[in-house]
């Protein structure tokens, strides 16, 4: 099993402030975009503005905000970091007032509630801190400290009919000058919002910024935020190269996909990771390079910038098009390379020897080492990052599938090795949190979660109809203390 490169977790004091933010601006007339919660730096030519929040322009309970309190709440297999004051967490029809929610028998009885100002509402204009970092004519690009390809690509074999959600996030370490990598005299951080879950899961999911209710008090209408030593780099749309490395398919001797399941250790070709020469603007030598994909930068439902592309393997012909590959001998299954090239190349973003191929960790304890099937590579000579993956065949007569379990954070999943099951069977896993259970994700059909009464949880997948993954996330819960800061942030002009 390949070991994912995970940096040693930095001890971060997540002291959380309440910031009073003055000013008001008119609501946007255009369709609302997702609001940003995780800090970012903007490079070259993108407009910047101060950390701000505009709350209550045309506010209405159940339209622009709702209420919630501290605690945890489950929806299917997902655990959320708060309790939402709604009648149905999956599809609410009633949004309780603060008084209703804290009343005897209410969802937050005995607790204090805060407002949740929703994502993607034109009247709610708020953002974490965005800092402009200009690069002067290419002489001072921003150094990439972390780059994350996401577990959906790294931990599983996808088949020729799959839709792969390809995601990449580059991060900067604010503990260093982003242009020189020299630590500043005073450690730098940026501010981001604490997010509360409102309702839904997946495509119906709604989150928002937590804002103090504290009716009549000094802290009323003050948003919670935290200091982050990391920020996501926003340099605009990047390029994504999709490259078939060999003409042969996934069953060719010496170039088979790494076998998974049955507790066996994956076996890779002798020359993996594969060596190719990079040709700027074209792709990799001696390979079949598909047309370059605009790797757009979007904002996720949790308010983070991420490069996203939905790669529909079933739309590709087999063999691949002669116009792309030069001849008709290139089979669709087998080894592919996904390559991320930053917008503006080395003039805006620079991969270095210090770039780590994982997301930064915001924990107060050392991170766990994650096992992955495929390991990303940083190519500092060509200023790019790539990951080699293998696409397997989808056999019409196949009756068994592989379930790949993995863990994020401090906890265990059992069994921890890949499981091979017959079609339409379920698989049971025991989850043992060392600290705090957060959620079960992955690509397997969502199942049911139960409490075993001994500190462990019992998770049963739904009926398995494809190779898939089960990812158990165990994350530490931080206490969000409140006090007024000695600084004033300005509203967006």
Secondary structure, 3 states (H helix, E strand, C coil): CEECCCCCCECCCCCCEEECECCCCCCCCCCCCCCECCCEEEECCCCCCCCEEECCCCCCECCCEEEEEEEEEEECCEEEEEEECECCCCCCCCECCHHHHHCCCCCCCCCCCEEEEECCCCCCEEECCEEEECCCCCCCCEEEEEEECCHHHHCCCEECCCEEEEEEEEEEECCCCCCCCCCCCCCCCEEEECEEEEECCHHHCEEEEEEECCCCCCCCCCEEEEEECEEEEECCCEEEEEEECCCCCCCCCCCCCCCCCCCCCCCCCCCCCCCCCEECCCEECCCEECCCEEECEEECCCCCEEEEEEEEHHHCCCCCCHHHHCCCCCCCCEEEEEEEECCCHHHCEEEEEEEECCCCCECCCCCCCCEECCCCEEECCCCEEEEEEEEECCCCCCCEEEEEEEEEECEEEECCCCEEEECCCCCEEEEEECCCEEEEEECCCCCEEEECCCCEEEEECCCCCCCEEEEEEECCCCCCCCCECCCCECCCC
